[in-house]
Amino acid sequence: MTRNERGTAGALGEGERALQARKRKVTGTVIMLMLGGGVVGFVTSMGSGGTSFLLAPMAPWLAVAATVVMLVTLSWGSWRFFQVVDEVEVRDNYIASTIGLYAYFAVYFSWSLLWRGQLLPEPQHFLLFCITMVITILAYLWMKFRP
């Protein structure tokens, strides 16, 4: 049972309907981003030959197609996401993205210097990407669910 603006049982108020519509738009946008990522993952795994699909060589046309799908999905999805979320969500995303970028700078530059000093192997680009994503996601979750 829902309550209207006067607190009595009945239809949803205008603000509640707007909130539900916004939540549907956000959910739809996130689903579209996930589907785009799923398509790229599926397509790139097709030519893996049983090895790790993220590191396996692939046909040039496949690499171009996956890149186009990823760039279009990421560009459209990011634009759409920031159109439908509120200012708190935007702030949380900006802060998490900044923390992730700073972490990338620190890890890559440190690793690169230590590699040049022959103390570490050459920086592994996919590993750097994964580290950056994990730190960004953790920062976002901290911003989203902090007390």
C-alpha positions as CSV (number, residue, x, y, z in Angstrom):
1,M,0.0,0.0,0.0
2,T,1.3,3.4,-0.8
3,R,0.7,6.8,0.7
4,N,0.1,10.1,-1.1
5,E,1.4,13.5,-0.1
6,R,-1.1,13.9,2.7
7,G,0.0,10.6,4.3
8,T,-3.2,8.7,3.5
9,A,-3.4,5.5,1.6
10,G,-3.7,5.9,-2.2
11,A,-1.8,6.8,-5.3
12,L,1.8,7.9,-5.4
13,G,2.5,11.6,-5.3
14,E,4.2,13.4,-8.2
15,G,7.6,13.3,-6.6
16,E,7.4,9.6,-5.9
17,R,6.4,8.9,-9.5
18,A,9.3,11.0,-10.7
19,L,11.7,9.2,-8.4
20,Q,10.5,5.8,-9.7
21,A,10.8,7.0,-13.3
22,R,14.4,8.2,-12.7
23,K,15.3,4.9,-11.0
24,R,14.0,3.0,-14.1
25,K,16.1,5.2,-16.4
26,V,19.2,4.6,-14.3
27,T,18.6,0.8,-14.2
28,G,18.0,0.7,-17.9
29,T,21.2,2.6,-18.6
30,V,23.2,0.4,-16.4
31,I,21.7,-2.7,-18.0
32,M,22.6,-1.3,-21.5
33,L,26.2,-0.7,-20.3
34,M,26.4,-4.3,-18.9
35,L,25.1,-5.7,-22.2
36,G,27.7,-3.7,-24.2
37,G,30.4,-5.1,-22.0
38,G,29.0,-8.6,-22.3
39,V,29.0,-8.3,-26.1
40,V,32.6,-7.2,-26.1
41,G,33.6,-10.0,-23.7
42,F,31.7,-12.6,-25.8
43,V,33.1,-11.5,-29.1
44,T,36.7,-11.2,-27.8
45,S,36.5,-14.7,-26.3
46,M,35.4,-16.3,-29.6
47,G,38.9,-16.3,-31.0
48,S,40.8,-17.1,-27.8
49,G,41.7,-20.7,-28.7
50,G,41.3,-21.9,-25.2
51,T,43.7,-19.4,-23.7
52,S,42.8,-16.4,-21.5
53,F,40.6,-14.4,-23.8
54,L,41.9,-11.1,-22.4
55,L,45.5,-11.8,-23.4
56,A,45.0,-13.9,-26.6
57,P,45.7,-12.5,-30.0
58,M,42.7,-11.9,-32.1
59,A,41.8,-11.1,-35.7
60,P,42.2,-7.4,-36.6
61,W,38.6,-7.1,-37.7
62,L,37.5,-8.5,-34.3
63,A,39.7,-6.1,-32.4
64,V,38.3,-3.2,-34.4
65,A,34.7,-4.3,-33.9
66,A,35.1,-4.9,-30.2
67,T,36.8,-1.5,-29.8
68,V,33.9,0.3,-31.7
69,V,31.3,-1.5,-29.6
70,M,33.2,-0.6,-26.4
71,L,33.7,3.1,-27.3
72,V,30.1,3.6,-28.5
73,T,28.7,1.9,-25.4
74,L,31.0,3.7,-23.0
75,S,30.4,7.1,-24.6
76,W,26.6,6.8,-24.9
77,G,26.2,5.0,-21.6
78,S,28.3,7.6,-19.7
79,W,26.4,10.5,-21.3
80,R,23.1,8.9,-20.6
81,F,24.0,7.9,-17.0
82,F,24.9,11.5,-16.1
83,Q,21.6,12.7,-17.6
84,V,19.5,10.5,-15.4
85,V,21.3,10.5,-12.0
86,D,21.0,13.1,-9.2
87,E,23.8,15.4,-8.0
88,V,24.8,13.1,-5.2
89,E,25.4,10.2,-7.6
90,V,27.4,12.5,-9.9
91,R,29.6,13.6,-7.0
92,D,30.1,10.0,-5.8
93,N,31.2,9.0,-9.4
94,Y,33.5,12.0,-9.8
95,I,35.2,11.4,-6.5
96,A,35.6,7.6,-7.2
97,S,36.9,8.3,-10.7
98,T,39.4,10.8,-9.4
99,I,40.6,8.3,-6.8
100,G,41.0,5.7,-9.5
101,L,42.9,8.1,-11.7
102,Y,45.3,9.0,-8.9
103,A,45.8,5.3,-8.1
104,Y,46.6,4.7,-11.8
105,F,49.1,7.5,-11.9
106,A,50.8,6.3,-8.7
107,V,50.9,2.6,-9.5
108,Y,51.9,3.0,-13.2
109,F,54.6,5.7,-12.6
110,S,56.1,3.8,-9.6
111,W,56.1,0.5,-11.5
112,S,57.6,2.2,-14.6
113,L,60.4,3.8,-12.6
114,L,61.2,0.5,-10.8
115,W,61.2,-1.3,-14.2
116,R,63.6,1.3,-15.6
117,G,65.8,0.6,-12.5
118,Q,65.6,-3.1,-13.4
119,L,63.9,-3.9,-10.1
120,L,60.6,-5.1,-11.6
121,P,59.4,-6.6,-14.9
122,E,57.9,-4.4,-17.5
123,P,54.5,-3.0,-16.4
124,Q,51.6,-5.3,-17.3
125,H,48.9,-3.1,-18.9
126,F,46.0,-5.4,-18.2
127,L,47.0,-5.8,-14.6
128,L,47.2,-2.0,-14.3
129,F,43.7,-1.7,-15.7
130,C,42.4,-4.2,-13.2
131,I,44.1,-2.5,-10.3
132,T,42.6,0.8,-11.4
133,M,39.1,-0.6,-11.8
134,V,39.2,-2.4,-8.4
135,I,40.3,0.8,-6.6
136,T,37.7,2.9,-8.5
137,I,34.9,0.5,-7.6
138,L,36.0,0.3,-4.0
139,A,36.1,4.1,-3.8
140,Y,32.6,4.3,-5.3
141,L,31.3,1.8,-2.9
142,W,32.9,3.6,0.0
143,M,31.3,6.9,-1.2
144,K,27.9,5.3,-1.7
145,F,27.6,3.4,1.5
146,R,29.7,5.3,4.0
147,P,28.0,6.2,7.3
